[in-house]
Amino acid sequence: MLGACMSLILTAASSVASPIIERIPILQPVRIAYIKTAPAYRGTNVAWKVFAYTIDEANNAYAKVGDTLTGSGDSVQVLLIKYAGQYSYYKIFASSGAERDSIELQVFSKGSMQKYLYKSPWFPSKPIAVYCYLPASFSPSTQQVVVMHGIDRNAYSYGLAWTPFASANGWMVIAPEFIAADWTSDAYGLGNMFTGSSGSGSLNSKEKWTFSLVSDIQRTLVRGFGIRDTMYTLWGHSAGGQFVHRMMLFAYDPMIRRAIAANPGWYTAPDSTIVYPWGVKHPFLAITRQDLLAYVARDLIIMRGTGDTLRDSDLNVEALSDAQGLNRYQRAGYFFQKGNNVSPSCRWLLLDVVGSGHEYQKMAAAAGAYLQGMTPVKEDAKADAVPQHMGSYPNPFNASTNIVFTVTKSARTTVAVYNILGEKILTLVDDVLSPGVYRRKFDGDAFGNGMYFCRIQSGQESSVIKLLLLK
């Protein structure tokens, strides 16, 4: 019974010469859906049947849900429900005379992490669980961040770390999980490019690279939900950061708006004199100088925690890894310099996250804050009534920037700078000031590249601006 049901799930809707049902995205958020007939069948006698069923996410147990709904006319109204811990499906049938048609919908809740099961034709026995988060404001224009987990293969937890940002900014989170039982460390962190480990064996066809699977997962969900914005942000931490920077080189996806590699343990440098996987020297890899120039021209951000300096048990300590530095912090600097060695026009950014070690939660929060600086955020309606009291120039800045602020009436006034984790790092003003316009200099020489926040509090009024330090 289960095998037949799974076959039903993965089979395309039955086709007719002229579809009876007007097509809608096959992945749907919880809602009341009005399923309509196609224009050619409007006003005809169309009979409807709706069948709902679930499959347990843990043990694949199949269950019918309620009674079959029937109706007739130009449309049928269906309450789409997502059952907790269950893949939830609705099969909708329409008939008109001898013609038959059907569509199948899978339903997802908003505001919580849930699973989608992706099945590649190249690996039918290795389905990939994909954890998804739909914001309350989910719509066809929703942006997406694809989140790559670390060595613990904990995609759910990684995706969860992104939900505060996703909820506040209306983004969708897509977090595929490459379990160790199906995907070795090479198959994951090195993209399954080779049949053996560390570049041994033969080169797999590109369709079998896990880099390609991630691109297809994103495409599948975008098509399934009917999302118009097909571009996405790619973020990974630790082993996921390794995945990200290698995908940007070996299997670049033009739909990636930007990529962020956070705290990788070691790198594949854009250097043809260094043997793969520490460099790109390999008899089966025809990486040219033009390829490397294209690589360093892409929007790749390397984020490193300033406290990620431990040589822990998960750190690769092979000789060629230690040649990149003795810890993750040093190795990020090495990789960034290798990119700049390829071209002085390298577009990569190296951003330090002060106060973070090898902690994916803090690095996700830092990445979210960075993205928030370039993402329009819906403000509270009352915010328009509060005048802006502060600005900065230049911004982004190198070394120093001027903070200009206005005090409207005599009051105790504080102006302070915070790092991306919300920790105060510097107080520029703490005094009773008279009404007027003031200027203070923020010197970033002692701080690393990255996003900072400057906050003014004057009496009952406050304002915050973002500062981007790029040395």
Residue pairs with C-beta under 8 A, 6 or more apart in sequence:
1 62
2 55
2 60
2 61
2 62
5 53
5 55
5 62
6 55
6 60
8 91
8 104
9 55
9 89
9 104
10 119
13 21
13 101
13 102
13 103
13 104
14 100
14 101
14 102
15 101
16 99
16 100
16 101
17 99
18 38
18 40
18 41
18 99
19 38
19 101
20 37
20 38
20 41
20 46
20 94
20 95
20 96
20 99
20 100
20 101
21 35
21 36
21 37
21 38
21 92
21 94
21 101
21 102
21 103
22 35
22 36
22 37
22 38
22 39
23 103
24 33
24 35
24 103
24 105
24 226
25 223
25 224
25 225
25 226
26 103
26 104
26 105
26 106
26 224
27 105
27 106
27 108
27 116
27 221
27 224
27 225
27 226
28 80
28 105
28 106
28 107
28 108
28 225
29 80
29 107
29 108
29 109
29 110
29 134
29 138
30 80
30 81
30 82
30 107
30 108
30 109
30 110
31 80
32 77
32 78
32 79
32 80
33 77
33 78
33 79
33 80
33 105
34 75
34 76
34 77
34 78
35 48
35 75
35 76
35 77
35 78
35 92
35 103
36 74
36 75
37 44
37 46
37 74
37 75
37 94
41 74
41 96
42 74
43 74
44 96
45 72
45 96
46 72
46 73
46 74
46 94
46 95
46 96
47 70
47 71
47 72
47 94
47 95
47 96
48 69
48 70
48 71
48 72
48 73
48 76
48 92
48 93
48 94
49 68
49 69
49 70
49 92
49 93
50 68
50 69
50 70
50 76
50 78
50 90
50 91
50 92
50 93
51 64
51 68
51 90
51 91
51 92
51 93
52 64
52 65
52 66
52 81
52 88
52 89
52 90
52 91
53 62
53 63
53 64
53 65
53 89
53 91
54 62
54 63
54 65
54 83
54 86
54 87
54 88
54 89
55 61
55 62
55 63
55 86
55 87
55 89
56 62
56 63
56 85
56 86
56 87
57 85
57 86
57 87
57 115
58 85
63 86
65 83
65 88
69 76
69 78
76 92
78 90
78 92
80 90
80 105
80 107
81 88
81 107
82 88
82 107
82 108
82 109
82 114
87 106
87 115
87 117
88 106
88 107
89 104
89 105
89 106
89 107
90 104
90 105
90 107
91 102
91 103
91 104
92 102
92 103
92 104
92 105
93 100
93 101
93 102
94 100
94 101
94 102
95 101
106 116
106 224
108 114
108 116
108 132
108 134
109 134
110 134
110 135
110 136
110 138
111 133
111 134
111 135
111 136
111 167
112 133
113 131
113 132
113 133
113 156
113 159
113 160
113 163
113 173
113 175
114 131
114 132
114 133
115 129
115 130
115 131
115 132
116 129
116 130
116 131
116 132
116 221
117 127
117 128
117 129
117 130
118 127
118 128
118 129
118 130
118 176
118 213
118 216
118 217
118 220
119 127
119 128
120 126
120 128
120 213
120 216
122 207
122 208
122 213
123 182
123 208
123 213
126 182
126 183
128 176
128 177
128 178
128 213
128 217
129 155
129 176
129 177
129 179
130 155
130 174
130 175
130 176
130 177
130 217
130 221
131 155
131 156
131 159
131 173
131 174
131 175
131 176
131 177
132 159
132 172
132 173
132 174
132 175
132 221
133 159
133 162
133 163
133 166
133 172
133 173
134 142
134 172
135 142
135 166
135 167
135 169
135 170
135 171
135 172
136 167
136 170
137 170
138 170
138 172
138 225
139 170
140 225
140 226
140 227
140 228
140 229
141 227
141 228
141 229
142 170
142 171
142 172
142 225
142 227
142 229
143 169
143 170
143 171
143 172
143 229
143 231
143 232
143 233
143 375
144 171
144 172
144 173
144 174
144 218
144 221
144 222
144 227
144 229
144 232
144 233
145 162
145 165
145 166
145 171
145 172
145 173
145 174
145 232
145 233
145 234
145 235
145 371
146 174
146 175
146 176
146 214
146 217
146 218
146 232
146 233
146 234
146 235
147 155
147 158
147 159
147 161
147 162
147 173
147 174
147 175
147 235
147 236
147 240
147 364
148 158
148 175
148 176
148 214
148 234
148 235
148 236
148 237
148 239
148 240
148 241
148 243
148 244
149 155
149 157
149 158
149 175
149 177
149 178
149 236
149 237
149 239
149 240
150 158
150 236
150 237
150 238
150 239
150 240
150 360
151 185
151 238
151 239
151 314
153 177
153 178
153 179
153 180
153 188
154 177
155 175
155 176
155 177
156 175
156 177
157 360
158 175
158 237
158 240
158 360
158 364
159 173
159 174
159 175
161 360
161 361
161 364
161 365
162 171
162 173
162 175
162 235
162 364
162 368
163 173
164 365
164 368
165 171
165 364
165 365
165 368
165 369
165 371
165 372
166 172
166 173
168 372
168 377
169 368
169 371
169 372
169 375
169 377
170 378
172 221
172 225
172 227
174 217
174 218
174 221
174 232
176 213
176 214
176 217
178 187
178 188
178 210
183 192
183 210
184 197
185 239
186 192
186 194
186 196
186 197
186 198
187 210
188 210
188 239
188 243
189 239
189 242
189 243
189 246
190 198
190 199
190 242
190 246
190 277
191 209
191 210
191 211
191 243
191 246
191 247
191 250
191 251
192 204
192 208
192 209
192 210
192 211
193 199
193 203
193 204
193 209
193 211
193 250
194 200
194 201
194 202
194 203
194 204
194 284
195 201
195 202
195 203
195 204
196 202
198 276
198 277
199 275
199 276
199 277
199 282
199 284
202 284
203 284
203 285
206 212
206 251
209 250
209 251
210 243
211 243
211 246
211 247
211 250
211 251
211 253
212 251
214 234
214 243
214 247
215 251
215 253
215 255
218 232
218 253
218 255
219 230
219 255
221 227
222 230
230 255
231 255
231 256
231 257
232 255
232 256
232 257
233 256
233 257
233 258
233 259
233 260
233 371
234 244
234 247
234 248
234 253
234 256
234 258
234 259
234 260
235 244
235 259
235 260
235 262
235 364
235 367
236 242
236 243
236 244
236 260
236 261
236 262
237 262
237 263
237 360
237 363
237 364
238 262
238 263
238 264
238 265
238 314
238 358
238 360
239 264
239 265
240 262
241 261
241 262
241 263
241 264
242 261
242 264
242 265
242 266
242 267
244 259
244 260
244 261
244 264
245 259
245 261
245 264
245 267
245 268
245 300
245 302
245 335
246 268
247 253
247 259
248 256
248 259
248 295
248 298
248 300
249 268
249 270
249 280
249 287
249 291
249 295
250 285
252 294
252 295
252 298
256 298
256 299
257 299
258 299
258 300
258 301
259 298
259 299
259 300
259 301
260 300
260 301
260 303
260 367
260 370
261 300
261 301
261 302
261 303
262 303
262 304
262 360
262 363
262 364
262 366
262 367
263 303
263 304
263 305
263 308
263 328
263 332
263 358
263 360
263 363
264 328
264 331
264 332
264 335
265 314
265 315
265 316
265 321
265 328
265 331
266 278
266 316
266 321
266 324
266 331
267 278
267 324
267 331
267 332
267 334
267 335
267 338
268 276
268 277
268 278
268 279
268 280
269 278
269 279
269 280
269 324
269 334
269 335
269 338
270 279
270 280
270 292
270 295
270 296
270 338
270 339
270 342
271 279
271 280
271 281
271 338
271 341
272 279
272 280
272 281
272 287
272 289
272 292
273 279
273 281
274 280
274 281
274 320
275 281
275 282
275 320
276 282
276 285
278 320
278 321
278 323
278 324
280 287
280 292
292 342
293 342
293 343
295 339
295 342
296 339
296 340
296 342
296 343
296 345
296 346
296 347
296 348
297 343
297 345
297 346
297 347
298 347
299 347
300 339
300 347
300 348
300 349
301 348
301 349
301 350
301 351
301 370
302 332
302 335
302 336
302 348
302 349
302 350
302 351
303 332
303 351
303 352
303 353
303 363
303 366
303 367
303 370
304 328
304 329
304 332
304 333
304 350
304 351
304 352
304 353
305 328
305 329
305 352
305 353
305 355
305 356
305 357
305 358
305 359
305 362
305 363
306 329
306 352
306 353
306 354
306 355
306 356
306 448
307 329
307 355
307 356
307 357
308 327
308 328
308 329
308 356
308 357
308 358
309 327
309 328
309 329
309 330
309 357
310 327
310 357
310 358
311 317
311 326
311 327
312 358
315 321
315 327
315 328
321 331
324 330
324 331
324 334
324 335
325 331
325 332
325 333
325 334
328 358
332 350
333 350
336 348
336 350
339 346
339 348
340 346
340 348
349 449
349 470
350 449
351 366
351 370
351 448
351 449
351 450
351 451
352 447
352 448
352 449
352 450
353 362
353 363
353 366
353 419
353 420
353 421
353 450
354 419
354 420
354 421
354 423
354 425
354 447
354 448
354 450
355 362
355 419
355 421
355 423
356 362
356 363
356 366
356 421
362 421
365 420
365 421
366 420
366 421
366 450
366 451
369 420
369 451
370 420
370 450
370 451
372 466
373 451
373 466
373 468
386 461
386 463
387 406
387 408
387 461
388 463
389 405
389 406
389 407
389 408
389 456
389 458
389 461
389 463
390 403
390 404
390 405
390 406
390 415
390 454
390 456
390 463
390 465
391 403
391 404
391 405
391 465
392 401
392 402
392 403
392 404
392 442
392 454
392 465
392 467
393 401
393 402
393 404
394 401
395 401
395 465
395 466
395 467
395 468
396 467
396 468
396 469
396 470
397 444
397 467
397 468
397 469
397 470
398 469
398 470
398 471
399 443
399 444
399 445
399 471
400 441
400 442
400 443
400 444
400 445
401 441
401 442
401 444
401 467
402 439
402 440
402 441
402 442
403 415
403 428
403 439
403 440
403 441
403 442
403 454
404 437
404 438
404 439
405 415
405 437
405 438
405 439
405 440
405 456
405 463
406 436
406 437
406 438
407 413
407 433
407 434
407 435
407 436
407 437
407 438
407 458
408 435
408 458
408 461
409 435
409 459
410 432
410 433
410 434
410 435
411 432
411 433
411 458
411 459
412 431
412 432
412 458
412 459
413 429
413 430
413 431
413 432
413 433
413 456
413 457
413 458
413 459
414 427
414 429
414 430
414 455
414 456
414 457
414 458
415 427
415 428
415 429
415 430
415 440
415 454
415 455
415 456
416 424
416 426
416 427
416 428
416 454
416 455
417 424
417 425
417 426
417 427
417 428
417 442
417 452
417 453
417 454
417 467
418 424
418 425
418 452
418 453
418 454
418 455
419 425
419 447
419 450
419 452
419 453
420 450
420 451
420 452
420 453
422 453
425 447
425 452
426 442
428 440
428 442
428 454
429 438
429 440
429 456
433 458
442 454
442 467
444 452
444 469
444 471
447 469
448 469
448 471
449 469
449 470
449 471
450 468
450 469
451 466
451 467
451 468
451 469
452 466
452 467
452 468
452 469
453 464
453 465
453 466
453 467
454 464
454 465
454 467
455 462
455 463
455 464
456 462
456 463
456 464
